[in-house]
Amino acid sequence: MGTIILVLLAGYLSGSLVWGYWISRLKGCDVRRYGSGNIGATNVYRVLGKGPGAITLVLDILKGALPVILARQFFPSLPSLVLLGVGAAAVAGSMFPVFLRFKGGKGVNATFGVIIALFPLSALSSLGVWILIFFSFGIVSLASLTSAFSLIFWIAFFQKNLVYTGAGILIFLLIVWTHRSNIKRIVTGKEARIFLWKKFRS
């Protein structure tokens, strides 16, 4: 029981690492005061540019993946449900970080990190869907929602496990919940777009 509590706490603390906020402070601003007000990679990209945005993206993915990978490495006898719990704790930390008075981001990148650690083939397939939707419409939130929905079917296909498929459904519902305002803007046509490919067309 002590080991389980330890790895769950480690997962939460890892998820609580607010890289986007810290990087913006190093750049002399508070990213929460600009753009969407979110501390995630997308808003860091909009406010501070590609470099800080890319660094935030990688670090946010790692804070979800590493606690699961390390828990499995150092405690190989841990049941799969506990590893799922570690991933869930990391996502909870990303959304409700102790370092920012429990006001964090949407947890998408941390969730993707957890998926990479637990279901690598499903993660890559879901990433393919994300890339397709993003480069088709230029809307990060739409790509995230669509790839999260597709994840349910990828997990069912590759893992063939009802518990894991149920976890995929919960992940999708969580992404929907954290993107409530984005969904409203998508429906009304007011969601912000990022057109990275314009440079390749010019």
C-alpha positions, 0 to 999 in steps of 0.5 A: 500500500505504501508503494502505491501511495508513493507512485500516485503522489509522484504522478500527481507532483510530476503532473503539477510541474507548470512548465508553461508558466515557469518558462513564461516567467523566465521570459519576463511575463505571465502567460496567464495574462495573455491569449487564452490565459492557459499555461499550455503549449498552444498559448505559450506558442501564441504568446512567446513563439515557437521555441518556448512553445515547443519546449513546453510541449515536450516537457508537458508530455514528459510530465505525464509519461515519465511517472508511469514509465518510472513506476513500471521500471522500479516496481515491475510487479505493480498491477496495470490498474495502479499504472493507470492510476499513476497516469490519472494522478499525473493528468489531475496534477496537470489540471489542478497543480499544487504549484499554482493553487490548483489552477492549471491547464487542460491536461491534453499533453500530459494525457498524451504522455500517459498514453504514450507510456501505457499504449504506444501504438494507440498513441501513435495512431491517435497522433496521426489523427491529431496531425490530420485534423490540425493540418486540415483545419488549423484548430488545436482544440478540434484536433485534440477532441477528435484524436481523443475520440479516436483513441477509444477505438485504437485502444480497443483495437490494439489492447483488446481489453475492456478496462483499458477501453474504459480508460480510453472513454474516460480520457475522451470525456475528460478532454471534452470537459476541459474543452467546454469553452473551446467546443462553444467557440468551434460551434460558433466559428470563433475558435482561434486557428494556427496556420503553420503551413502558410510558410510552406505555401509561400 
